[in-house]
Amino acid sequence: MIYPIVLFGDPVLKKKASDIPHGEDVKELVQDMFDTMYAASGVGLAAPQIGKSIRLFVVDDNPMMEEGEQGMKKAFINPEIIEEDGDDWAFEEGCLSIPGIRGEVERPEIVKIKYYDEDWNEHIEEFDDIHARVIQHEYDHIEGILFTDYLTPFKKRLLKGKLASISKGKVDADYRVKVPKK
């Protein structure tokens, strides 16, 4: 099932998500989230972006990889960032919930994260570079943080009108969206 993507302005995007009860069957939801992400040409999708305030996100950063580099496709259930390390580096980010807007965000280059996969196997892994960036972006979603929260006050002022339009459903997206209720 392909879900509509919740747009900027919906309260679910600013709420800290709840843990999923251990052992709950999430395989179908994980597959639906991958299908939804691919339909929107994304590389990551968090459950709040489909209107579900639960601690789950999926990532497939293969489209961002250079020739010969190995991408990552994973589901992260009830994740917890244990450590962020390395130098902060800037990269222009976008978000399926904020179509047409991009902004430079600084993030640490390494992340160590504990999470469960869709079979409830526990993992503790370290990721770097673009893998870490995508994980940090999606992790922020389950914490109620959007990439626009990191932008400078000046950049936020410049985007105020565009963000207001997005929250009213005035977007140019080639995927289904869900407009925030007023």
MDAnalysis code that builds the backbone (N, CA, C; Angstrom):
import MDAnalysis as mda
import numpy as np

u = mda.Universe.empty(546, n_residues=182, atom_resindex=np.repeat(np.arange(182), 3), trajectory=True)
u.add_TopologyAttr("name", ["N", "CA", "C"] * 182)
u.add_TopologyAttr("resid", np.arange(1, 183))
u.add_TopologyAttr("resname", ["MET", "ILE", "TYR", "PRO", "ILE", "VAL", "LEU", "PHE", "GLY", "ASP", "PRO", "VAL", "LEU", "LYS", "LYS", "LYS", "ALA", "SER", "ASP", "ILE", "PRO", "HIS", "GLY", "GLU", "ASP", "VAL", "LYS", "GLU", "LEU", "VAL", "GLN", "ASP", "MET", "PHE", "ASP", "THR", "MET", "TYR", "ALA", "ALA", "SER", "GLY", "VAL", "GLY", "LEU", "ALA", "ALA", "PRO", "GLN", "ILE", "GLY", "LYS", "SER", "ILE", "ARG", "LEU", "PHE", "VAL", "VAL", "ASP", "ASP", "ASN", "PRO", "MET", "MET", "GLU", "GLU", "GLY", "GLU", "GLN", "GLY", "MET", "LYS", "LYS", "ALA", "PHE", "ILE", "ASN", "PRO", "GLU", "ILE", "ILE", "GLU", "GLU", "ASP", "GLY", "ASP", "ASP", "TRP", "ALA", "PHE", "GLU", "GLU", "GLY", "CYS", "LEU", "SER", "ILE", "PRO", "GLY", "ILE", "ARG", "GLY", "GLU", "VAL", "GLU", "ARG", "PRO", "GLU", "ILE", "VAL", "LYS", "ILE", "LYS", "TYR", "TYR", "ASP", "GLU", "ASP", "TRP", "ASN", "GLU", "HIS", "ILE", "GLU", "GLU", "PHE", "ASP", "ASP", "ILE", "HIS", "ALA", "ARG", "VAL", "ILE", "GLN", "HIS", "GLU", "TYR", "ASP", "HIS", "ILE", "GLU", "GLY", "ILE", "LEU", "PHE", "THR", "ASP", "TYR", "LEU", "THR", "PRO", "PHE", "LYS", "LYS", "ARG", "LEU", "LEU", "LYS", "GLY", "LYS", "LEU", "ALA", "SER", "ILE", "SER", "LYS", "GLY", "LYS", "VAL", "ASP", "ALA", "ASP", "TYR", "ARG", "VAL", "LYS", "VAL", "PRO", "LYS", "LYS"])
u.atoms.positions = np.array([
    [0.841, -1.182, 0.000],
    [0.000, 0.000, 0.000],
    [0.887, 1.247, 0.000],
    [0.566, 2.169, -0.851],
    [1.319, 3.418, -0.901],
    [0.519, 4.496, -0.158],
    [1.151, 5.041, 0.866],
    [0.524, 6.070, 1.694],
    [0.765, 7.459, 1.097],
    [-0.134, 8.402, 1.368],
    [0.179, 9.796, 1.034],
    [1.215, 10.318, 2.031],
    [2.057, 11.234, 1.584],
    [3.075, 11.835, 2.442],
    [2.463, 13.037, 3.166],
    [2.603, 13.052, 4.482],
    [2.108, 14.149, 5.317],
    [2.966, 15.388, 5.056],
    [2.308, 16.511, 4.801],
    [3.019, 17.753, 4.498],
    [3.361, 18.570, 5.740],
    [4.373, 19.417, 5.566],
    [4.803, 20.377, 6.577],
    [3.572, 21.091, 7.152],
    [3.574, 21.264, 8.458],
    [2.459, 21.930, 9.122],
    [1.572, 20.966, 9.892],
    [1.667, 19.674, 9.571],
    [0.887, 18.675, 10.296],
    [1.556, 18.438, 11.656],
    [0.798, 18.477, 12.752],
    [1.381, 18.306, 14.091],
    [2.135, 16.990, 14.283],
    [1.781, 15.939, 13.562],
    [2.464, 14.651, 13.726],
    [3.957, 14.768, 13.412],
    [4.326, 15.721, 12.557],
    [5.732, 15.891, 12.185],
    [6.552, 16.565, 13.288],
    [5.899, 17.197, 14.249],
    [6.615, 17.907, 15.316],
    [6.490, 17.201, 16.670],
    [5.929, 15.995, 16.646],
    [5.698, 15.243, 17.878],
    [6.746, 14.131, 18.007],
    [7.249, 13.923, 19.222],
    [8.165, 12.810, 19.447],
    [7.360, 11.511, 19.363],
    [7.834, 10.582, 18.538],
    [7.109, 9.339, 18.279],
    [7.268, 8.331, 19.424],
    [6.321, 7.405, 19.499],
    [6.297, 6.377, 20.547],
    [6.956, 5.088, 20.073],
    [7.524, 4.353, 21.036],
    [8.094, 3.042, 20.722],
    [7.004, 2.093, 20.226],
    [7.408, 1.173, 19.383],
    [6.529, 0.103, 18.917],
    [6.670, -1.045, 19.918],
    [5.557, -1.631, 20.383],
    [5.670, -2.760, 21.318],
    [6.544, -3.873, 20.726],
    [7.509, -4.340, 21.525],
    [8.471, -5.344, 21.060],
    [7.747, -6.597, 20.549],
    [8.126, -7.025, 19.368],
    [7.571, -8.231, 18.786],
    [6.356, -8.008, 17.902],
    [5.817, -6.786, 17.887],
    [4.652, -6.499, 17.046],
    [5.014, -6.744, 15.577],
    [4.086, -7.301, 14.826],
    [4.339, -7.587, 13.412],
    [4.319, -6.279, 12.617],
    [5.482, -5.916, 12.117],
    [5.612, -4.662, 11.370],
    [6.067, -4.889, 9.922],
    [6.176, -6.147, 9.524],
    [6.723, -6.444, 8.194],
    [5.919, -5.800, 7.069],
    [4.603, -5.871, 7.142],
    [3.772, -5.283, 6.091],
    [3.926, -3.759, 6.069],
    [3.945, -3.141, 7.254],
    [4.121, -1.693, 7.331],
    [5.487, -1.286, 6.777],
    [6.527, -2.040, 7.111],
    [7.867, -1.735, 6.584],
    [7.855, -1.795, 5.061],
    [7.250, -2.841, 4.500],
    [7.184, -2.950, 3.035],
    [6.374, -1.795, 2.442],
    [5.255, -1.444, 3.078],
    [4.450, -0.311, 2.613],
    [5.262, 0.983, 2.638],
    [6.087, 1.141, 3.673],
    [6.900, 2.358, 3.765],
    [7.962, 2.394, 2.666],
    [8.592, 1.255, 2.391],
    [9.538, 1.214, 1.270],
    [8.816, 1.552, -0.035],
    [7.636, 0.951, -0.259],
    [6.873, 1.213, -1.485],
    [6.507, 2.698, -1.595],
    [6.093, 3.292, -0.480],
    [5.724, 4.707, -0.453],
    [6.941, 5.580, -0.759],
    [8.071, 5.241, -0.143],
    [9.304, 6.000, -0.356],
    [9.735, 5.925, -1.826],
    [9.703, 4.733, -2.395],
    [10.102, 4.584, -3.804],
    [9.147, 5.341, -4.739],
    [7.858, 5.298, -4.427],
    [6.870, 6.001, -5.261],
    [7.102, 7.509, -5.256],
    [7.714, 8.004, -4.173],
    [7.993, 9.439, -4.058],
    [9.453, 9.770, -4.405],
    [10.204, 8.774, -4.876],
    [11.628, 8.940, -5.227],
    [12.460, 9.439, -4.053],
    [12.182, 8.906, -2.871],
    [12.943, 9.273, -1.682],
    [14.034, 8.267, -1.375],
    [14.899, 8.624, -0.424],
    [15.952, 7.717, 0.040],
    [15.750, 7.362, 1.510],
    [14.753, 7.956, 2.141],
    [14.407, 7.660, 3.518],
    [12.979, 8.092, 3.771],
    [12.333, 7.416, 4.712],
    [10.959, 7.762, 5.078],
    [10.721, 7.332, 6.516],
    [10.216, 8.242, 7.321],
    [9.896, 7.958, 8.719],
    [8.387, 7.827, 8.878],
    [7.982, 6.992, 9.824],
    [6.554, 6.740, 10.047],
    [5.725, 8.016, 10.248],
    [6.228, 9.045, 10.955],
    [5.418, 10.272, 11.075],
    [5.067, 10.890, 9.713],
    [5.897, 10.645, 8.703],
    [5.634, 11.205, 7.378],
    [4.459, 10.519, 6.675],
    [3.996, 9.396, 7.227],
    [2.770, 8.779, 6.714],
    [1.664, 8.860, 7.770],
    [1.867, 9.747, 8.752],
    [0.837, 10.008, 9.751],
    [0.854, 9.086, 10.948],
    [1.902, 8.274, 11.099],
    [1.984, 7.335, 12.222],
    [3.093, 7.783, 13.180],
    [2.708, 8.117, 14.402],
    [3.671, 8.621, 15.383],
    [4.332, 7.465, 16.135],
    [5.075, 6.652, 15.374],
    [5.799, 5.514, 15.942],
    [7.259, 5.578, 15.503],
    [8.121, 4.927, 16.292],
    [9.572, 5.005, 16.073],
    [10.003, 3.956, 15.039],
    [9.818, 4.330, 13.792],
    [10.165, 3.467, 12.669],
    [10.548, 4.336, 11.493],
    [11.666, 3.988, 10.843],
    [11.984, 4.613, 9.563],
    [12.696, 3.612, 8.673],
    [12.607, 3.861, 7.374],
    [13.265, 3.023, 6.378],
    [14.218, 3.895, 5.569],
    [15.280, 3.250, 5.089],
    [16.313, 3.940, 4.323],
    [16.759, 3.061, 3.164],
    [16.901, 3.658, 2.006],
    [17.582, 3.023, 0.877],
    [18.322, 4.145, 0.150],
    [19.601, 4.298, 0.488],
    [20.373, 5.405, -0.064],
    [21.145, 5.030, -1.332],
    [20.818, 3.902, -1.928],
    [21.489, 3.482, -3.161],
    [21.462, 4.545, -4.265],
    [20.338, 5.280, -4.454],
    [20.336, 6.312, -5.507],
    [21.364, 7.431, -5.292],
    [21.885, 7.569, -4.081],
    [22.849, 8.632, -3.785],
    [24.303, 8.178, -3.971],
    [24.490, 6.895, -4.224],
    [25.839, 6.346, -4.277],
    [26.524, 6.611, -5.615],
    [27.817, 6.815, -5.521],
    [28.659, 6.944, -6.718],
    [28.920, 5.546, -7.285],
    [29.363, 5.514, -8.509],
    [29.730, 4.255, -9.167],
    [30.684, 3.464, -8.266],
    [30.356, 2.204, -7.997],
    [31.222, 1.337, -7.208],
    [31.007, 1.413, -5.702],
    [30.220, 2.377, -5.221],
    [29.954, 2.480, -3.786],
    [28.762, 1.612, -3.404],
    [28.785, 1.097, -2.205],
    [27.717, 0.240, -1.708],
    [26.685, 1.060, -0.940],
    [25.449, 0.959, -1.346],
    [24.372, 1.638, -0.637],
    [23.857, 0.796, 0.514],
    [22.851, 1.312, 1.194],
    [22.284, 0.642, 2.353],
    [20.766, 0.656, 2.240],
    [20.149, -0.500, 2.468],
    [18.691, -0.603, 2.528],
    [18.347, -1.293, 3.838],
    [17.664, -0.551, 4.731],
    [17.368, -1.089, 6.061],
    [16.104, -0.458, 6.627],
    [15.497, -1.205, 7.543],
    [14.422, -0.674, 8.384],
    [14.989, -0.505, 9.790],
    [14.638, 0.590, 10.442],
    [15.098, 0.895, 11.790],
    [13.871, 1.001, 12.696],
    [13.740, 0.053, 13.619],
    [12.597, 0.022, 14.538],
    [13.087, 0.358, 15.946],
    [12.376, 1.262, 16.611],
    [12.731, 1.732, 17.952],
    [14.219, 2.088, 18.046],
    [14.723, 2.873, 17.087],
    [16.155, 3.184, 17.102],
    [16.517, 4.157, 18.216],
    [17.783, 4.076, 18.600],
    [18.328, 4.987, 19.610],
    [19.754, 5.329, 19.187],
    [19.997, 6.599, 18.935],
    [21.364, 7.017, 18.610],
    [22.180, 6.967, 19.896],
    [23.252, 6.177, 19.843],
    [24.126, 5.998, 20.998],
    [25.214, 7.071, 21.011],
    [25.731, 7.378, 19.819],
    [26.848, 8.314, 19.738],
    [26.912, 8.941, 18.351],
    [27.277, 10.212, 18.312],
    [27.592, 10.898, 17.064],
    [29.014, 11.407, 17.206],
    [29.814, 11.245, 16.155],
    [31.227, 11.563, 16.255],
    [31.726, 12.139, 14.935],
    [32.966, 12.591, 14.952],
    [33.571, 13.132, 13.750],
    [33.234, 14.595, 13.567],
    [33.786, 15.158, 12.520],
    [33.565, 16.561, 12.213],
    [32.174, 16.767, 11.637],
    [31.566, 17.903, 11.969],
    [30.311, 18.277, 11.326],
    [30.610, 18.640, 9.878],
    [29.746, 18.230, 8.981],
    [29.906, 18.592, 7.570],
    [28.554, 18.995, 7.004],
    [28.605, 19.957, 6.117],
    [27.394, 20.530, 5.535],
    [27.004, 19.759, 4.282],
    [25.699, 19.633, 4.096],
    [25.157, 18.958, 2.913],
    [23.758, 19.509, 2.699],
    [23.382, 19.682, 1.452],
    [22.050, 20.202, 1.153],
    [21.029, 19.073, 1.270],
    [20.074, 19.245, 2.183],
    [19.046, 18.237, 2.427],
    [17.695, 18.707, 1.909],
    [16.858, 17.734, 1.620],
    [15.475, 17.971, 1.262],
    [14.618, 16.997, 2.043],
    [13.313, 17.069, 1.870],
    [12.409, 16.217, 2.639],
    [11.120, 16.014, 1.847],
    [10.632, 14.784, 1.816],
    [9.391, 14.489, 1.100],
    [8.200, 15.251, 1.688],
    [8.262, 15.592, 2.982],
    [7.176, 16.344, 3.621],
    [7.267, 17.843, 3.359],
    [8.379, 18.269, 2.747],
    [8.585, 19.695, 2.458],
    [9.048, 19.813, 1.002],
    [8.180, 19.441, 0.045],
    [8.609, 19.389, -1.363],
    [9.065, 20.742, -1.899],
    [10.146, 20.684, -2.676],
    [10.629, 21.880, -3.350],
    [11.535, 22.764, -2.513],
    [11.779, 22.376, -1.269],
    [12.636, 23.191, -0.397],
    [13.863, 22.374, -0.026],
    [15.008, 23.009, -0.124],
    [16.266, 22.371, 0.249],
    [17.046, 23.353, 1.108],
    [17.905, 22.805, 1.937],
    [18.718, 23.671, 2.769],
    [19.940, 22.945, 3.284],
    [20.998, 23.705, 3.494],
    [22.246, 23.130, 3.974],
    [22.157, 22.880, 5.476],
    [22.489, 21.642, 5.860],
    [22.440, 21.231, 7.260],
    [23.793, 20.627, 7.626],
    [24.298, 21.012, 8.795],
    [25.544, 20.441, 9.306],
    [25.207, 19.293, 10.252],
    [25.877, 18.160, 10.043],
    [25.680, 16.995, 10.900],
    [27.030, 16.317, 11.133],
    [27.192, 15.615, 12.266],
    [28.415, 14.842, 12.483],
    [28.540, 13.736, 11.418],
    [29.786, 13.390, 11.082],
    [30.009, 12.445, 9.987],
    [29.794, 10.983, 10.371],
    [29.735, 10.679, 11.674],
    [29.604, 9.285, 12.113],
    [28.466, 9.175, 13.115],
    [27.675, 8.120, 12.982],
    [26.598, 7.864, 13.939],
    [26.647, 6.388, 14.340],
    [26.487, 6.147, 15.642],
    [26.371, 4.787, 16.175],
    [24.942, 4.655, 16.669],
    [24.244, 3.631, 16.198],
    [22.809, 3.518, 16.482],
    [22.446, 2.091, 16.868],
    [21.554, 1.995, 17.841],
    [20.986, 0.711, 18.257],
    [19.571, 0.668, 17.706],
    [19.186, -0.441, 17.098],
    [17.849, -0.545, 16.518],
    [17.474, -2.010, 16.338],
    [16.209, -2.229, 16.018],
    [15.719, -3.557, 15.670],
    [15.367, -3.545, 14.187],
    [15.561, -4.696, 13.535],
    [15.099, -4.837, 12.156],
    [13.666, -5.360, 12.175],
    [13.100, -5.595, 10.993],
    [11.688, -5.997, 10.928],
    [11.421, -7.396, 11.497],
    [12.481, -8.174, 11.768],
    [12.336, -9.480, 12.421],
    [12.626, -9.401, 13.919],
    [12.785, -8.189, 14.431],
    [13.063, -7.905, 15.839],
    [14.423, -8.424, 16.290],
    [15.369, -8.474, 15.354],
    [16.759, -8.737, 15.714],
    [17.390, -7.407, 16.088],
    [18.093, -7.387, 17.215],
    [18.735, -6.153, 17.673],
    [20.083, -5.966, 16.978],
    [20.380, -4.715, 16.629],
    [21.652, -4.367, 15.991],
    [22.220, -3.132, 16.673],
    [23.539, -3.091, 16.771],
    [24.257, -1.870, 17.135],
    [25.306, -1.695, 16.040],
    [25.144, -0.625, 15.261],
    [26.028, -0.428, 14.116],
    [26.490, 1.021, 14.049],
    [27.624, 1.193, 13.370],
    [28.161, 2.522, 13.128],
    [28.097, 2.793, 11.630],
    [27.660, 3.994, 11.290],
    [27.552, 4.406, 9.893],
    [28.282, 5.723, 9.725],
    [28.791, 5.969, 8.521],
    [29.464, 7.238, 8.277],
    [28.982, 7.854, 6.971],
    [29.478, 9.054, 6.715],
    [29.229, 9.791, 5.485],
    [27.733, 9.898, 5.172],
    [27.361, 9.590, 3.930],
    [25.975, 9.796, 3.492],
    [25.016, 8.851, 4.228],
    [25.492, 7.650, 4.570],
    [24.640, 6.715, 5.328],
    [24.248, 7.346, 6.672],
    [25.252, 7.914, 7.356],
    [24.984, 8.563, 8.653],
    [24.026, 9.728, 8.484],
    [24.221, 10.507, 7.434],
    [23.379, 11.685, 7.195],
    [21.916, 11.280, 7.011],
    [21.649, 10.285, 6.179],
    [20.264, 9.864, 5.926],
    [19.645, 9.330, 7.221],
    [20.411, 8.549, 7.969],
    [19.913, 8.019, 9.245],
    [19.593, 9.175, 10.201],
    [20.488, 10.146, 10.325],
    [20.259, 11.274, 11.231],
    [19.029, 12.079, 10.821],
    [18.848, 12.276, 9.521],
    [17.680, 13.019, 9.025],
    [16.394, 12.279, 9.399],
    [16.357, 10.971, 9.138],
    [15.151, 10.190, 9.446],
    [14.936, 10.060, 10.952],
    [16.023, 9.894, 11.692],
    [15.925, 9.816, 13.151],
    [15.312, 11.105, 13.710],
    [15.725, 12.235, 13.156],
    [15.134, 13.509, 13.581],
    [13.612, 13.485, 13.444],
    [13.112, 12.872, 12.371],
    [11.656, 12.815, 12.171],
    [10.951, 12.151, 13.353],
    [11.519, 11.065, 13.882],
    [10.841, 10.381, 14.995],
    [11.044, 11.130, 16.317],
    [11.921, 12.133, 16.297],
    [12.119, 13.006, 17.457],
    [11.303, 14.296, 17.321],
    [10.582, 14.450, 16.203],
    [9.772, 15.653, 15.996],
    [10.574, 16.836, 15.472],
    [11.706, 16.542, 14.817],
    [12.595, 17.587, 14.293],
    [12.614, 17.512, 12.770],
    [12.520, 18.660, 12.118],
    [12.613, 18.737, 10.661],
    [13.922, 19.409, 10.274],
    [14.407, 19.127, 9.058],
    [15.677, 19.732, 8.649],
    [15.602, 21.254, 8.649],
    [14.410, 21.807, 8.449],
    [14.261, 23.268, 8.449],
    [14.540, 23.857, 9.828],
    [14.438, 23.043, 10.880],
    [14.743, 23.526, 12.233],
    [16.221, 23.902, 12.370],
    [17.076, 23.374, 11.509],
    [18.516, 23.647, 11.566],
    [18.930, 24.871, 10.741],
    [18.015, 25.387, 9.942],
    [18.373, 26.498, 9.065],
    [18.564, 27.789, 9.857],
    [19.322, 28.703, 9.281],
    [19.559, 29.989, 9.946],
    [18.246, 30.779, 10.010],
    [18.137, 31.684, 10.984],
    [16.930, 32.522, 11.060],
    [16.665, 33.275, 9.748],
    [17.735, 33.721, 9.093],
    [17.579, 34.431, 7.816],
    [16.962, 33.517, 6.756],
    [17.485, 32.294, 6.636],
    [16.966, 31.336, 5.649],
    [15.509, 30.989, 5.978],
    [15.202, 30.833, 7.266],
    [13.820, 30.535, 7.668],
    [12.876, 31.663, 7.256],
    [13.325, 32.911, 7.424],
    [12.489, 34.059, 7.013],
    [12.261, 34.040, 5.510],
    [13.303, 33.710, 4.750],
    [13.171, 33.647, 3.290],
    [12.169, 32.569, 2.859],
    [12.087, 31.488, 3.632],
    [11.230, 30.352, 3.263],
    [9.834, 30.415, 3.876],
    [9.590, 31.390, 4.731],
    [8.324, 31.452, 5.473],
    [7.098, 31.337, 4.556],
    [7.072, 32.091, 3.482],
    [5.935, 32.067, 2.560],
    [5.778, 30.724, 1.872],
    [6.898, 30.127, 1.432],
    [6.848, 28.815, 0.773],
    [6.360, 27.737, 1.737],
    [6.843, 27.795, 2.985],
    [6.417, 26.806, 3.978],
    [4.928, 26.959, 4.287],
    [4.447, 28.186, 4.354],
    [3.013, 28.431, 4.587],
    [2.194, 27.849, 3.438],
    [2.676, 28.025, 2.210],
    [1.972, 27.467, 1.052],
    [1.933, 25.946, 1.107],
    [3.067, 25.326, 1.476],
    [3.111, 23.862, 1.582],
    [2.096, 23.384, 2.607],
    [2.013, 24.071, 3.737],
    [1.088, 23.648, 4.792],
    [-0.374, 23.771, 4.364],
    [-0.627, 24.534, 3.301],
    [-1.992, 24.666, 2.762],
    [-2.215, 23.738, 1.576],
    [-1.195, 22.936, 1.246],
    [-1.339, 21.991, 0.148],
    [-0.973, 22.557, -1.209],
    [-0.443, 23.756, -1.245],
    [-0.029, 24.366, -2.516],
    [1.392, 23.902, -2.823],
    [1.487, 22.684, -3.370],
    [2.783, 22.072, -3.646],
    [2.806, 21.482, -5.047],
    [4.006, 21.357, -5.548],
    [4.215, 20.688, -6.821],
    [4.976, 19.401, -6.530],
    [4.235, 18.350, -6.200],
    [4.846, 17.055, -5.879],
    [4.267, 16.011, -6.824],
    [5.109, 15.111, -7.286],
    [4.631, 14.062, -8.192],
    [4.297, 12.782, -7.419],
    [3.868, 12.946, -6.178],
    [3.409, 11.839, -5.342],
    [2.235, 12.336, -4.508],
    [1.461, 11.388, -3.973],
    [0.286, 11.744, -3.176],
    [0.709, 12.400, -1.870],
    [0.010, 13.458, -1.506],
    [0.304, 14.166, -0.272],
    [-0.964, 14.282, 0.579],
    [-0.744, 14.490, 1.878],
    [-1.845, 14.705, 2.800],
    [-1.673, 16.099, 3.394],
    [-2.641, 16.961, 3.149],
    [-2.598, 18.344, 3.610],
    [-2.984, 18.394, 5.086],
    [-2.232, 19.164, 5.875],
    [-2.586, 19.288, 7.312],
    [-3.998, 19.830, 7.497],
    [-4.685, 19.269, 8.493],
    [-6.025, 19.775, 8.822],
    [-5.870, 21.067, 9.611],
    [-6.731, 22.006, 9.327],
    [-6.684, 23.286, 10.066],
    [-7.765, 23.315, 11.104],
])
